[in-house]
Amino acid sequence: MHPFISNQAIVFLCVALVLAAANDLQFRKIPNLLNFLVTGLGILYYGWFHGLEGLIFSVSGMLLGIALLIGPYLLGGMGAGDAKLMGAVGAILGPKGVFVSFLYTAFVGGIYAGIMLLVYRSHGRAVMVNVFTGIKSLLYTRQWVPATSGPYEKSPRLCYGLAIALGTFIYLALERLGYSLFQGFRLF
């Protein structure tokens, strides 16, 4: 873990992630106030205690965190709050921390999505029919034509704030135990 990251910053981030996940589960929304508070305090903290190098560490982590999830947000796969929450994680953990947290988050999110498709089987079947129909039309016409298989039950919504929290917790726990996904790799 980067030497800038203090135990207090990690505790602060963990509390914020629990609040974000709870809000996402209950209200299907991650509050902007929480995201901006964590991001702003992270940038101020690192800038104040570590100068320009700390400021660059925090801002680059925030920008990378947002960049990692802006594509899925723009494609309608998740809310803007999820991208801002990953930016807040980056403001505290820096670029390497947010990148590795993102990898664990993607893994957790994949498992979460698989469970949701098993629970909502009719939706899962409709998704598979749509995907196979789209691939078949791509092969025949060489154009992607998204298919819809008709009405089915209301589409389940993933609370990705939960996946972000769990992925970040996995990263923090493994780092504390001495397991690093990228040994010797250092950004800033």
Secondary structure, DSSP 8 states (H G I E B T S, - for coil): --TT--HHHHHHHHHHHHHHHHHHHHHS---HHHHHHHHHHHHHHHHHHHHHHHHHHHHHHHHHHHHHHHHHHHTTSS-HHHHHHHHHHHHHHHHHHHHHHHHHHHHHHHHHHHHHHHHTHHHHHHHHHHHHHHHHHHHHHSS---------S------HHHHHHHHHHHHHHHHHHT--SSTT----
